[in-house]
Amino acid sequence: MKDMVQKLAIVGAGMIGASWAALGSAHGVAVSAYDPNPEAEARFLSHVERARTQLAELGLTGDGAVSFSTDLAAALDGAGFVQENGPENEAVKRRLLAEIDALLPPGAIIASSTSALVRSAIVADCERPERIVVAHPFNPPHLVPLVEIVGADVEVVARAADFYRALGRRPVVLNREMPGHIANRLASALYREAVHLVEQGVASVADIDAALCNGPGLRWALMGPHMTYHLGGGEGGISGYLAHLGPSQVRRWQSLGNPSLDAEVQAKIVAGVAEEAGGRSIAELELRRDEGLLALLKARTLVSD
Amino acid sequence: MKDMVQKLAIVGAGMIGASWAALGSAHGVAVSAYDPNPEAEARFLSHVERARTQLAELGLTGDGAVSFSTDLAAALDGAGFVQENGPENEAVKRRLLAEIDALLPPGAIIASSTSALVRSAIVADCERPERIVVAHPFNPPHLVPLVEIVGADVEVVARAADFYRALGRRPVVLNREMPGHIANRLASALYREAVHLVEQGVASVADIDAALCNGPGLRWALMGPHMTYHLGGGEGGISGYLAHLGPSQVRRWQSLGNPSLDAEVQAKIVAGVAEEAGGRSIAELELRRDEGLLALLKARTLVSD
């Protein structure tokens, strides 16, 4: 990019913050992180180290300096881009963004990683809301490419998208804000039916999970639902699909479940996940997920676009 | 497997039938295919050839003989397992399965690839319905591992699952029949929200597709939704997730859309897919999908289980 950001500030140095920091550093960007809790530092630096080791496997061996501070103004000093990863609480984020906005010169962009809150609510107390975007990543952000962007100023959004592209991300710009943005809404719709199938005893939690990742999930690592149906429509493509199978798709929609997440269903899910995990700890499962993501990302680079 | 099937009969020699045939052949199983249309033969054999070339890339170089006949009884002769891939029409499948059932000795298993019909309806005219299962694959069946099995006899279901496992598939057995089985219900739930986002103009068709395959879709090639939320719940895992974020998941469910697939929405989708395809033909897109699936399947074998 023409005006590559020289310094990225990370506000909120938990797992997501550490992942963003590693991504910036591996692309040669200097990173300064802020967290009010001094005890966050050690864990932050060790998460950054682990993520950088993974990024090195993808050939990303940049070495931007990474620093940590419990002083917000110090962390923001000289930053051209801020990625905020504070708690998912509207009042807290609103205050935090206003504070960042007040400390930074006008040219810098502020991005919030919020997954559940909408931009209009959290920028409400800012003096320059137009330079603030939502830029929602997927866990873990240093490996999963998607960044969903919501903004109010076309030029700011374009500059933010350029920045994420320079970090090897795939920005998707929303035309207007929606709770849950795009991808979590799709995930939530799918999960509702997954819970319905558990509730109805159609299959075990492990088998429902296996059905996804050995079936449509595998294809969805390559193409989205519209393109998938385009290829499922035979020679007529998506228009053939909609003409011939559209009505049965609509009937299917009407048959989908509307489960509750009551104590009984929750207990079924918890027991089913325990069975699926088979004694593996969350740390072990995360490691396997990250290994898997690295392997898939390497595999995808081999496929012609 | 102990009693490996020596001969697989394929009934209905379209794309799905050819894909099953290639899979069997590449595992050293002799395959005899039936189709009433003599003109199906050339295309069938060329599809089998292409699929076998792809399977060879996965190290599957078995060489079971593949034959084609327009005579059902001849194709079924000596088959221990039948995979039916006739038209998705209840009356047609019902008649076809009854015909196969009448021609085959009792020990053989008959599996229907049906995606949209339920087992109880299509076995209604069979004399030995207990040896008939639904075994629904995902397109293309020689690459996507999932096979969803619905049956009435535990022993038949277990033998069928063993057969598919011997072909390198991942069988998932349903406890009871459901229209759309498991995976297409999950896909349908997700698609409803994808169409809603198109209808509401939140993003382009291409960007909604990109959001899936660069975000949750990538993770879902490795693990299903329950395990994904287990890893999204922090140290508390899935029980922590359900306790803290369950209520917001339920609120999200209530906010999901219920779009129509009317002419206007269909036109938006068709135009959006055309833009996304960028001039690439369906054959080119299929080739890219298959290349991608091959690369992902190879990558997954490298990840510890």
HADDOCK unambig.tbl for C-alpha pairs under 7 A between the chains (distance, minus, plus):
assign (segid A and resid 138 and name CA) (segid B and resid 215 and name CA) 6.09 0.50 0.50
assign (segid A and resid 144 and name CA) (segid B and resid 214 and name CA) 6.53 0.50 0.50
assign (segid A and resid 144 and name CA) (segid B and resid 215 and name CA) 5.97 0.50 0.50
assign (segid A and resid 145 and name CA) (segid B and resid 214 and name CA) 5.43 0.50 0.50
assign (segid A and resid 145 and name CA) (segid B and resid 215 and name CA) 6.56 0.50 0.50
assign (segid A and resid 146 and name CA) (segid B and resid 211 and name CA) 6.23 0.50 0.50
assign (segid A and resid 146 and name CA) (segid B and resid 214 and name CA) 5.03 0.50 0.50
assign (segid A and resid 146 and name CA) (segid B and resid 215 and name CA) 5.11 0.50 0.50
assign (segid A and resid 172 and name CA) (segid B and resid 207 and name CA) 5.94 0.50 0.50
assign (segid A and resid 172 and name CA) (segid B and resid 211 and name CA) 6.56 0.50 0.50
assign (segid A and resid 174 and name CA) (segid B and resid 202 and name CA) 5.65 0.50 0.50
assign (segid A and resid 174 and name CA) (segid B and resid 203 and name CA) 5.25 0.50 0.50
assign (segid A and resid 175 and name CA) (segid B and resid 201 and name CA) 7.00 0.50 0.50
assign (segid A and resid 175 and name CA) (segid B and resid 202 and name CA) 5.10 0.50 0.50
assign (segid A and resid 175 and name CA) (segid B and resid 203 and name CA) 5.65 0.50 0.50
assign (segid A and resid 176 and name CA) (segid B and resid 202 and name CA) 5.69 0.50 0.50
assign (segid A and resid 182 and name CA) (segid B and resid 208 and name CA) 6.96 0.50 0.50
assign (segid A and resid 182 and name CA) (segid B and resid 211 and name CA) 7.00 0.50 0.50
assign (segid A and resid 183 and name CA) (segid B and resid 211 and name CA) 5.83 0.50 0.50
assign (segid A and resid 183 and name CA) (segid B and resid 212 and name CA) 5.96 0.50 0.50
assign (segid A and resid 183 and name CA) (segid B and resid 215 and name CA) 6.93 0.50 0.50
assign (segid A and resid 183 and name CA) (segid B and resid 216 and name CA) 6.81 0.50 0.50
assign (segid A and resid 186 and name CA) (segid B and resid 190 and name CA) 5.19 0.50 0.50
assign (segid A and resid 186 and name CA) (segid B and resid 193 and name CA) 5.91 0.50 0.50
assign (segid A and resid 186 and name CA) (segid B and resid 194 and name CA) 6.58 0.50 0.50
assign (segid A and resid 187 and name CA) (segid B and resid 190 and name CA) 6.96 0.50 0.50
assign (segid A and resid 187 and name CA) (segid B and resid 216 and name CA) 7.00 0.50 0.50
assign (segid A and resid 188 and name CA) (segid B and resid 249 and name CA) 6.94 0.50 0.50
assign (segid A and resid 188 and name CA) (segid B and resid 252 and name CA) 6.93 0.50 0.50
assign (segid A and resid 188 and name CA) (segid B and resid 253 and name CA) 6.60 0.50 0.50
assign (segid A and resid 189 and name CA) (segid B and resid 189 and name CA) 5.58 0.50 0.50
assign (segid A and resid 189 and name CA) (segid B and resid 190 and name CA) 5.28 0.50 0.50
assign (segid A and resid 189 and name CA) (segid B and resid 193 and name CA) 6.55 0.50 0.50
assign (segid A and resid 189 and name CA) (segid B and resid 253 and name CA) 6.59 0.50 0.50
assign (segid A and resid 189 and name CA) (segid B and resid 256 and name CA) 7.00 0.50 0.50
assign (segid A and resid 190 and name CA) (segid B and resid 186 and name CA) 5.17 0.50 0.50
assign (segid A and resid 190 and name CA) (segid B and resid 187 and name CA) 6.96 0.50 0.50
assign (segid A and resid 190 and name CA) (segid B and resid 189 and name CA) 5.29 0.50 0.50
assign (segid A and resid 190 and name CA) (segid B and resid 190 and name CA) 4.90 0.50 0.50
assign (segid A and resid 191 and name CA) (segid B and resid 225 and name CA) 6.38 0.50 0.50
assign (segid A and resid 192 and name CA) (segid B and resid 253 and name CA) 6.82 0.50 0.50
assign (segid A and resid 193 and name CA) (segid B and resid 186 and name CA) 5.91 0.50 0.50
assign (segid A and resid 193 and name CA) (segid B and resid 189 and name CA) 6.54 0.50 0.50
assign (segid A and resid 194 and name CA) (segid B and resid 186 and name CA) 6.58 0.50 0.50
assign (segid A and resid 201 and name CA) (segid B and resid 175 and name CA) 6.99 0.50 0.50
assign (segid A and resid 202 and name CA) (segid B and resid 174 and name CA) 5.66 0.50 0.50
assign (segid A and resid 202 and name CA) (segid B and resid 175 and name CA) 5.10 0.50 0.50
assign (segid A and resid 202 and name CA) (segid B and resid 176 and name CA) 5.69 0.50 0.50
assign (segid A and resid 203 and name CA) (segid B and resid 174 and name CA) 5.25 0.50 0.50
assign (segid A and resid 203 and name CA) (segid B and resid 175 and name CA) 5.65 0.50 0.50
assign (segid A and resid 207 and name CA) (segid B and resid 172 and name CA) 5.94 0.50 0.50
assign (segid A and resid 208 and name CA) (segid B and resid 182 and name CA) 6.97 0.50 0.50
assign (segid A and resid 209 and name CA) (segid B and resid 223 and name CA) 6.38 0.50 0.50
assign (segid A and resid 209 and name CA) (segid B and resid 224 and name CA) 3.78 0.50 0.50
assign (segid A and resid 209 and name CA) (segid B and resid 225 and name CA) 6.16 0.50 0.50
assign (segid A and resid 209 and name CA) (segid B and resid 226 and name CA) 6.55 0.50 0.50
assign (segid A and resid 210 and name CA) (segid B and resid 224 and name CA) 6.26 0.50 0.50
assign (segid A and resid 211 and name CA) (segid B and resid 146 and name CA) 6.23 0.50 0.50
assign (segid A and resid 211 and name CA) (segid B and resid 172 and name CA) 6.56 0.50 0.50
assign (segid A and resid 211 and name CA) (segid B and resid 182 and name CA) 7.00 0.50 0.50
assign (segid A and resid 211 and name CA) (segid B and resid 183 and name CA) 5.83 0.50 0.50
assign (segid A and resid 212 and name CA) (segid B and resid 183 and name CA) 5.97 0.50 0.50
assign (segid A and resid 212 and name CA) (segid B and resid 220 and name CA) 6.77 0.50 0.50
assign (segid A and resid 212 and name CA) (segid B and resid 224 and name CA) 5.59 0.50 0.50
assign (segid A and resid 213 and name CA) (segid B and resid 220 and name CA) 5.17 0.50 0.50
assign (segid A and resid 213 and name CA) (segid B and resid 221 and name CA) 4.62 0.50 0.50
assign (segid A and resid 213 and name CA) (segid B and resid 222 and name CA) 5.62 0.50 0.50
assign (segid A and resid 213 and name CA) (segid B and resid 223 and name CA) 5.44 0.50 0.50
assign (segid A and resid 213 and name CA) (segid B and resid 224 and name CA) 5.62 0.50 0.50
assign (segid A and resid 214 and name CA) (segid B and resid 144 and name CA) 6.54 0.50 0.50
assign (segid A and resid 214 and name CA) (segid B and resid 145 and name CA) 5.43 0.50 0.50
assign (segid A and resid 214 and name CA) (segid B and resid 146 and name CA) 5.03 0.50 0.50
assign (segid A and resid 214 and name CA) (segid B and resid 221 and name CA) 6.94 0.50 0.50
assign (segid A and resid 215 and name CA) (segid B and resid 138 and name CA) 6.08 0.50 0.50
assign (segid A and resid 215 and name CA) (segid B and resid 144 and name CA) 5.98 0.50 0.50
assign (segid A and resid 215 and name CA) (segid B and resid 145 and name CA) 6.56 0.50 0.50
assign (segid A and resid 215 and name CA) (segid B and resid 146 and name CA) 5.10 0.50 0.50
assign (segid A and resid 215 and name CA) (segid B and resid 183 and name CA) 6.92 0.50 0.50
assign (segid A and resid 216 and name CA) (segid B and resid 183 and name CA) 6.81 0.50 0.50
assign (segid A and resid 217 and name CA) (segid B and resid 217 and name CA) 5.71 0.50 0.50
assign (segid A and resid 217 and name CA) (segid B and resid 220 and name CA) 4.72 0.50 0.50
assign (segid A and resid 217 and name CA) (segid B and resid 221 and name CA) 4.74 0.50 0.50
assign (segid A and resid 218 and name CA) (segid B and resid 220 and name CA) 6.72 0.50 0.50
assign (segid A and resid 218 and name CA) (segid B and resid 221 and name CA) 4.16 0.50 0.50
assign (segid A and resid 220 and name CA) (segid B and resid 212 and name CA) 6.77 0.50 0.50
assign (segid A and resid 220 and name CA) (segid B and resid 213 and name CA) 5.17 0.50 0.50
assign (segid A and resid 220 and name CA) (segid B and resid 217 and name CA) 4.71 0.50 0.50
assign (segid A and resid 220 and name CA) (segid B and resid 218 and name CA) 6.72 0.50 0.50
assign (segid A and resid 221 and name CA) (segid B and resid 213 and name CA) 4.62 0.50 0.50
assign (segid A and resid 221 and name CA) (segid B and resid 214 and name CA) 6.94 0.50 0.50
assign (segid A and resid 221 and name CA) (segid B and resid 217 and name CA) 4.74 0.50 0.50
assign (segid A and resid 221 and name CA) (segid B and resid 218 and name CA) 4.16 0.50 0.50
assign (segid A and resid 221 and name CA) (segid B and resid 221 and name CA) 5.98 0.50 0.50
assign (segid A and resid 222 and name CA) (segid B and resid 213 and name CA) 5.62 0.50 0.50
assign (segid A and resid 222 and name CA) (segid B and resid 289 and name CA) 6.97 0.50 0.50
assign (segid A and resid 222 and name CA) (segid B and resid 292 and name CA) 6.70 0.50 0.50
assign (segid A and resid 223 and name CA) (segid B and resid 209 and name CA) 6.37 0.50 0.50
assign (segid A and resid 223 and name CA) (segid B and resid 213 and name CA) 5.46 0.50 0.50
assign (segid A and resid 224 and name CA) (segid B and resid 209 and name CA) 3.80 0.50 0.50
assign (segid A and resid 224 and name CA) (segid B and resid 210 and name CA) 6.28 0.50 0.50
assign (segid A and resid 224 and name CA) (segid B and resid 212 and name CA) 5.58 0.50 0.50
assign (segid A and resid 224 and name CA) (segid B and resid 213 and name CA) 5.62 0.50 0.50
assign (segid A and resid 225 and name CA) (segid B and resid 191 and name CA) 6.38 0.50 0.50
assign (segid A and resid 225 and name CA) (segid B and resid 209 and name CA) 6.18 0.50 0.50
assign (segid A and resid 226 and name CA) (segid B and resid 209 and name CA) 6.57 0.50 0.50
assign (segid A and resid 226 and name CA) (segid B and resid 273 and name CA) 6.77 0.50 0.50
assign (segid A and resid 227 and name CA) (segid B and resid 273 and name CA) 6.54 0.50 0.50
assign (segid A and resid 231 and name CA) (segid B and resid 282 and name CA) 6.49 0.50 0.50
assign (segid A and resid 231 and name CA) (segid B and resid 286 and name CA) 6.78 0.50 0.50
assign (segid A and resid 238 and name CA) (segid B and resid 270 and name CA) 6.24 0.50 0.50
assign (segid A and resid 239 and name CA) (segid B and resid 270 and name CA) 5.99 0.50 0.50
assign (segid A and resid 249 and name CA) (segid B and resid 188 and name CA) 6.93 0.50 0.50
assign (segid A and resid 252 and name CA) (segid B and resid 188 and name CA) 6.92 0.50 0.50
assign (segid A and resid 253 and name CA) (segid B and resid 188 and name CA) 6.58 0.50 0.50
assign (segid A and resid 253 and name CA) (segid B and resid 189 and name CA) 6.58 0.50 0.50
assign (segid A and resid 253 and name CA) (segid B and resid 192 and name CA) 6.82 0.50 0.50
assign (segid A and resid 256 and name CA) (segid B and resid 189 and name CA) 6.99 0.50 0.50
assign (segid A and resid 270 and name CA) (segid B and resid 238 and name CA) 6.25 0.50 0.50
assign (segid A and resid 270 and name CA) (segid B and resid 239 and name CA) 5.99 0.50 0.50
assign (segid A and resid 273 and name CA) (segid B and resid 226 and name CA) 6.76 0.50 0.50
assign (segid A and resid 273 and name CA) (segid B and resid 227 and name CA) 6.55 0.50 0.50
assign (segid A and resid 282 and name CA) (segid B and resid 231 and name CA) 6.49 0.50 0.50
assign (segid A and resid 286 and name CA) (segid B and resid 231 and name CA) 6.78 0.50 0.50
assign (segid A and resid 288 and name CA) (segid B and resid 304 and name CA) 6.85 0.50 0.50
assign (segid A and resid 289 and name CA) (segid B and resid 222 and name CA) 6.97 0.50 0.50
assign (segid A and resid 291 and name CA) (segid B and resid 303 and name CA) 6.48 0.50 0.50
assign (segid A and resid 292 and name CA) (segid B and resid 222 and name CA) 6.69 0.50 0.50
assign (segid A and resid 292 and name CA) (segid B and resid 300 and name CA) 6.69 0.50 0.50
assign (segid A and resid 292 and name CA) (segid B and resid 303 and name CA) 5.73 0.50 0.50
assign (segid A and resid 295 and name CA) (segid B and resid 299 and name CA) 5.27 0.50 0.50
assign (segid A and resid 296 and name CA) (segid B and resid 296 and name CA) 5.83 0.50 0.50
assign (segid A and resid 296 and name CA) (segid B and resid 299 and name CA) 5.92 0.50 0.50
assign (segid A and resid 299 and name CA) (segid B and resid 295 and name CA) 5.27 0.50 0.50
assign (segid A and resid 299 and name CA) (segid B and resid 296 and name CA) 5.90 0.50 0.50
assign (segid A and resid 299 and name CA) (segid B and resid 299 and name CA) 6.25 0.50 0.50
assign (segid A and resid 300 and name CA) (segid B and resid 292 and name CA) 6.69 0.50 0.50
assign (segid A and resid 303 and name CA) (segid B and resid 291 and name CA) 6.50 0.50 0.50
assign (segid A and resid 303 and name CA) (segid B and resid 292 and name CA) 5.75 0.50 0.50
assign (segid A and resid 304 and name CA) (segid B and resid 288 and name CA) 6.87 0.50 0.50
